[in-house]
Amino acid sequence: MNKLYEDSALGRIGEGRRQSMAAQYEQEQHDLRAKKTGLETLIQHAEKVYANAENYMLLIRYYYVV
């Protein structure tokens, strides 16, 4: 993002192009944050499922021995 502003200030790209690229960057950041949140939720769910499976296996071992 800093490079984008630098290029704009030095006249390497026009203001319209800079605004367009900045908007795309902001949208990408928003999308990545949403994806991160979704993946964190998925990981939490998987961890709960794994913990439940471990507990179930412990019960099976307990009652198998008894």
N, CA and C of each residue as an Amber inpcrd file, in Angstrom:
protein
   198
   0.8290000  -1.1870000   0.0000000   0.0000000   0.0000000   0.0000000
   0.8750000   1.2520000   0.0000000   1.9530000   1.2270000   0.7850000
   2.8630000   2.3730000   0.8010000   3.4690000   2.6050000  -0.5760000
   3.8310000   1.5320000  -1.2550000   4.4090000   1.6320000  -2.5980000
   3.4070000   2.2760000  -3.5520000   2.1570000   1.9470000  -3.3840000
   1.1070000   2.5100000  -4.2290000   1.0320000   4.0260000  -4.0540000
   1.0530000   4.4890000  -2.8170000   1.0210000   5.9270000  -2.5610000
   2.3000000   6.6010000  -3.0610000   3.4290000   5.9300000  -2.8860000
   4.6980000   6.4750000  -3.3630000   4.6730000   6.6470000  -4.8790000
   4.2050000   5.6190000  -5.5850000   4.1160000   5.6960000  -7.0440000
   3.1870000   6.8200000  -7.4760000   2.1010000   6.9920000  -6.7480000
   1.1560000   8.0560000  -7.0710000   1.7900000   9.4250000  -6.8390000
   2.4830000   9.5760000  -5.7230000   3.1090000  10.8570000  -5.4000000
   4.2040000  11.2160000  -6.4050000   4.8960000  10.2140000  -6.9040000
   5.9690000  10.4640000  -7.8690000   5.4630000  10.5670000  -9.3030000
   4.1670000  10.4110000  -9.4860000   3.5790000  10.5420000 -10.8130000
   3.7170000   9.3100000 -11.6760000   4.0930000   8.1960000 -11.1020000
   4.2490000   6.9650000 -11.8860000   2.9020000   6.3780000 -12.2950000
   1.8890000   6.5980000 -11.4520000   0.5290000   6.1540000 -11.7960000
  -0.4190000   7.3260000 -11.5420000  -1.5250000   7.3090000 -12.2490000
  -2.4980000   8.3810000 -12.0850000  -3.3320000   8.2020000 -10.8160000
  -3.9850000   9.2940000 -10.4220000  -4.8000000   9.2690000  -9.2000000
  -5.9650000   8.2880000  -9.3330000  -6.5650000   8.2400000 -10.5070000
  -7.6810000   7.3120000 -10.7190000  -7.2460000   5.8650000 -10.5550000
  -6.0960000   5.5490000 -11.1170000  -5.5640000   4.1760000 -11.0060000
  -5.2240000   3.8560000  -9.5550000  -4.6390000   4.8350000  -8.8450000
  -4.2980000   4.6230000  -7.4410000  -5.5590000   4.3550000  -6.6110000
  -6.5970000   5.1300000  -6.8600000  -7.8440000   4.9330000  -6.1220000
  -8.4410000   3.5610000  -6.4270000  -8.3850000   3.1600000  -7.6830000
  -8.9050000   1.8480000  -8.0720000  -8.1310000   0.7280000  -7.3830000
  -6.7980000   0.8450000  -7.3960000  -5.9700000  -0.1830000  -6.7660000
  -6.1590000  -0.1930000  -5.2480000  -6.3270000   0.9850000  -4.6540000
  -6.5470000   1.0650000  -3.2110000  -7.8720000   0.3990000  -2.8340000
  -8.8970000   0.6200000  -3.6490000 -10.1940000  -0.0060000  -3.3850000
 -10.0970000  -1.5250000  -3.4960000  -9.3660000  -2.0040000  -4.4990000
  -9.1710000  -3.4470000  -4.6480000  -8.4190000  -4.0180000  -3.4510000
  -7.4160000  -3.2970000  -2.9920000  -6.6330000  -3.7210000  -1.8330000
  -7.5250000  -3.8150000  -0.5940000  -8.3410000  -2.7970000  -0.3660000
  -9.2340000  -2.7950000   0.7900000 -10.2280000  -3.9550000   0.7270000
 -10.7570000  -4.2280000  -0.4680000 -11.6910000  -5.3410000  -0.6270000
 -10.9970000  -6.6640000  -0.3480000  -9.7710000  -6.8040000  -0.8430000
  -9.0140000  -8.0290000  -0.6070000  -8.7510000  -8.2180000   0.8890000
  -8.4130000  -7.1460000   1.5840000  -8.1800000  -7.2290000   3.0250000
  -9.4530000  -7.6580000   3.7550000 -10.5760000  -7.0990000   3.3530000
 -11.8640000  -7.4710000   3.9560000 -12.1570000  -8.9470000   3.7220000
 -11.9550000  -9.4020000   2.4890000 -12.2100000 -10.8050000   2.1510000
 -11.2960000 -11.7440000   2.9380000 -10.0330000 -11.3610000   3.0750000
  -9.0910000 -12.2060000   3.8170000  -9.4420000 -12.2780000   5.3010000
  -9.8830000 -11.1710000   5.8640000 -10.3010000 -11.1920000   7.2800000
 -11.5040000 -12.1110000   7.4700000 -12.4570000 -12.0420000   6.5390000
 -13.6390000 -12.9040000   6.6260000 -13.2400000 -14.3700000   6.4810000
 -12.3340000 -14.6600000   5.5640000 -11.8710000 -16.0320000   5.3660000
 -11.1470000 -16.5340000   6.6100000 -10.3390000 -15.6760000   7.2160000
  -9.6140000 -16.0390000   8.4350000 -10.5930000 -16.3960000   9.5500000
 -11.6180000 -15.5890000   9.7150000 -12.6250000 -15.8530000  10.7470000
 -13.3120000 -17.1900000  10.4930000 -13.6660000 -17.4510000   9.2480000
 -14.3030000 -18.7140000   8.9030000 -13.4050000 -19.9070000   9.1770000
 -12.1320000 -19.7760000   8.8440000 -11.1870000 -20.8680000   9.0870000
 -10.9520000 -21.0930000  10.5840000 -10.9040000 -20.0160000  11.3530000
 -10.7490000 -20.1610000  12.8030000 -11.9400000 -20.9040000  13.4060000
 -13.1310000 -20.5840000  12.9290000 -14.3390000 -21.2730000  13.3960000
 -14.2870000 -22.7520000  13.0290000 -13.8580000 -23.0410000  11.8200000
 -13.7410000 -24.4230000  11.3630000 -12.7270000 -25.1940000  12.2090000
 -11.6200000 -24.5680000  12.5280000 -10.5920000 -25.2160000  13.3530000
 -11.1310000 -25.4960000  14.7470000 -11.8390000 -24.5490000  15.3380000
 -12.4150000 -24.7550000  16.6660000 -13.3820000 -25.9320000  16.6560000
 -14.1960000 -26.0190000  15.6210000 -15.1480000 -27.1260000  15.5100000
 -14.3990000 -28.4570000  15.3900000 -13.3600000 -28.4860000  14.5650000
 -12.5840000 -29.7170000  14.3820000 -11.9200000 -30.1380000  15.6870000
 -11.4340000 -29.1770000  16.4560000 -10.8120000 -29.4960000  17.7420000
 -11.8230000 -30.1020000  18.7120000 -13.0570000 -29.5910000  18.7040000
 -14.1010000 -30.1510000  19.5690000 -14.4370000 -31.5790000  19.1440000
 -14.5510000 -31.7940000  17.8480000 -14.8550000 -33.1340000  17.3410000
 -13.7450000 -34.0970000  17.7220000 -12.4990000 -33.6800000  17.5900000
 -11.3600000 -34.5220000  17.9470000 -11.3700000 -34.8460000  19.4360000
 -11.6580000 -33.8560000  20.2760000 -11.7180000 -34.0790000  21.7250000
 -12.8280000 -35.0630000  22.0630000 -13.9760000 -34.9370000  21.3980000
 -15.0770000 -35.8680000  21.6410000 -14.6940000 -37.2820000  21.2160000
 -14.0000000 -37.4140000  20.1170000 -13.5730000 -38.7360000  19.6550000
 -12.5830000 -39.3520000  20.6400000 -11.6770000 -38.5420000  21.1720000
 -10.7260000 -39.0500000  22.1650000 -11.4590000 -39.5490000  23.4100000
 -12.4260000 -38.7810000  23.8730000 -13.1990000 -39.1920000  25.0450000
 -13.9690000 -40.4840000  24.7800000 -14.5170000 -40.5900000  23.5880000
 -15.2600000 -41.7880000  23.2140000 -14.3310000 -43.0060000  23.2130000
 -13.1220000 -42.8210000  22.6910000 -12.1570000 -43.9290000  22.6750000
 -11.7530000 -44.3340000  24.0910000 -11.6170000 -43.3740000  24.9810000
 -11.3100000 -43.6910000  26.3770000 -12.4220000 -44.5250000  27.0070000
 -13.6660000 -44.1690000  26.7230000 -14.8020000 -44.9360000  27.2490000
 -14.8080000 -46.3530000  26.6890000 -14.5300000 -46.4720000  25.4180000
 -14.4830000 -47.8070000  24.8070000 -13.4070000 -48.6560000  25.4700000
 -12.2350000 -48.0830000  25.6620000 -11.1500000 -48.8250000  26.3080000
 -11.5290000 -49.2220000  27.7310000 -12.1680000 -48.3140000  28.4550000
 -12.5670000 -48.5730000  29.8280000 -13.5380000 -49.7680000  29.8810000
 -14.5750000 -49.7150000  29.0450000 -15.5890000 -50.7620000  29.1060000
 -15.1200000 -52.0600000  28.4370000 -14.1650000 -51.9770000  27.5660000
 -13.6100000 -53.1780000  26.9540000 -12.8330000 -53.9910000  27.9780000
 -12.1230000 -53.2840000  28.8500000 -11.3180000 -53.9270000  29.8860000
 -12.2180000 -54.5070000  30.9740000 -13.2870000 -53.8170000  31.3110000
 -14.1820000 -54.2490000  32.3940000 -14.8940000 -55.4690000  31.9490000
